[in-house]
Amino acid sequence: MRPRPEQSTTKLILRDLELGPATVNELEETIGVGRRNLRYYMRMLHELGAVKVVGWEQRTGPALPVYGVDGREKQRPKRKYKRY
């Protein structure tokens, strides 16, 4: 089943992002929806223009997008690590 914009999960996501930018991992903790499902919702909301990628967070591994409602769209940073 594909997510729809009128579902309550999208309302929860937008409510949390009104408070400030967050990654999918942070939204998982506050909303209680699994990361895998949240990625579908975030992709849909991003394509609709409801949310933007306002930053990127990288500790180890690939960079995670930081989503927000306000701010400029930021491009993915270059990879720090080479794959062998």
C-alpha positions as CSV (number, residue, x, y, z in Angstrom):
1,M,0.0,0.0,0.0
2,R,1.4,3.4,-1.0
3,P,1.1,6.4,1.3
4,R,-1.4,9.1,0.6
5,P,-1.0,12.8,1.5
6,E,-4.3,12.8,3.5
7,Q,-3.3,10.0,5.9
8,S,-2.7,10.9,9.5
9,T,0.9,9.9,9.4
10,T,1.7,12.7,7.1
11,K,0.0,15.1,9.4
12,L,2.1,13.8,12.3
13,I,5.3,14.2,10.2
14,L,4.4,17.8,9.2
15,R,3.5,18.7,12.8
16,D,6.9,17.5,14.1
17,L,8.8,19.2,11.3
18,E,7.0,22.5,12.2
19,L,8.9,22.3,15.5
20,G,12.2,22.0,13.7
21,P,14.2,20.0,11.2
22,A,14.7,16.2,11.8
23,T,16.1,13.1,10.2
24,V,14.1,10.0,9.5
25,N,15.7,8.4,12.6
26,E,14.6,11.2,14.8
27,L,11.0,11.1,13.4
28,E,10.9,7.4,14.0
29,E,11.3,8.0,17.7
30,T,8.8,10.8,18.0
31,I,6.0,9.4,15.7
32,G,6.4,5.7,16.3
33,V,6.4,4.7,12.6
34,G,9.2,2.5,11.3
35,R,12.1,4.0,9.4
36,R,11.3,2.0,6.3
37,N,7.8,3.3,6.1
38,L,8.8,6.8,7.0
39,R,11.2,6.9,4.0
40,Y,8.2,6.4,1.6
41,Y,6.3,9.2,3.3
42,M,9.3,11.5,3.2
43,R,9.9,10.8,-0.5
44,M,6.2,11.5,-1.3
45,L,6.1,14.7,0.8
46,H,9.4,15.9,-0.8
47,E,8.1,15.3,-4.3
48,L,4.9,17.2,-3.4
49,G,7.0,20.1,-2.1
50,A,5.6,19.9,1.4
51,V,9.1,19.2,2.9
52,K,12.6,20.2,1.9
53,V,16.0,18.7,2.5
54,V,17.5,21.5,4.6
55,G,20.7,19.8,5.6
56,W,22.7,16.5,5.7
57,E,23.9,14.6,8.7
58,Q,26.9,12.3,8.5
59,R,28.7,10.5,11.3
60,T,29.7,7.3,9.7
61,G,28.4,5.7,6.6
62,P,26.2,7.5,4.1
63,A,24.8,11.0,4.7
64,L,21.3,11.2,6.0
65,P,18.9,13.9,4.8
66,V,17.6,16.4,7.4
67,Y,14.1,17.3,6.5
68,G,12.3,20.6,7.3
69,V,9.4,22.8,6.2
70,D,11.3,26.1,6.0
71,G,14.7,26.8,4.6
72,R,16.6,26.2,1.4
73,E,17.0,22.9,-0.4
74,K,20.5,21.6,0.0
75,Q,22.4,19.2,-2.3
76,R,23.8,15.9,-1.1
77,P,27.5,16.4,0.0
78,K,30.3,14.5,-1.7
79,R,31.2,11.2,-0.2
80,K,33.9,11.3,2.5
81,Y,34.8,7.7,2.2
82,K,35.8,5.5,-0.8
83,R,34.3,2.2,-1.4
84,Y,36.6,-0.6,-2.3
